[in-house]
Amino acid sequence: MGTPPEIVKKLFDATTVAMGQPQVKEVLAREGTEVTLSRSPEEFAAFLTEDSKFWARLAKESGATVD
């Protein structure tokens, strides 16, 4: 199950190239986003896992509900 590793690598490489473009960094900077790249797809997956825990905890602690 999941995305084949060769596809993940291809997407990761394409994203790395895109995020290295000055115009992409400029547009993101205008929105207050700083570009920090992961060193590997695995590192990015670990970041997403931890980040989702943060947002889940924040939502739970805030008492937010879906209407």
MODELLER restraints for C-alpha pairs under 7 A, 6 or more apart:
rsr = mdl.restraints
at = mdl.atoms
rsr.add(forms.Gaussian(group=physical.xy_distance, feature=features.Distance(at['CA:9:A'], at['CA:41:A']), mean=6.83, stdev=0.5))
rsr.add(forms.Gaussian(group=physical.xy_distance, feature=features.Distance(at['CA:12:A'], at['CA:41:A']), mean=6.24, stdev=0.5))
rsr.add(forms.Gaussian(group=physical.xy_distance, feature=features.Distance(at['CA:18:A'], at['CA:24:A']), mean=6.96, stdev=0.5))
rsr.add(forms.Gaussian(group=physical.xy_distance, feature=features.Distance(at['CA:19:A'], at['CA:25:A']), mean=6.52, stdev=0.5))
rsr.add(forms.Gaussian(group=physical.xy_distance, feature=features.Distance(at['CA:25:A'], at['CA:35:A']), mean=6.57, stdev=0.5))
rsr.add(forms.Gaussian(group=physical.xy_distance, feature=features.Distance(at['CA:28:A'], at['CA:34:A']), mean=6.85, stdev=0.5))
rsr.add(forms.Gaussian(group=physical.xy_distance, feature=features.Distance(at['CA:38:A'], at['CA:44:A']), mean=5.49, stdev=0.5))
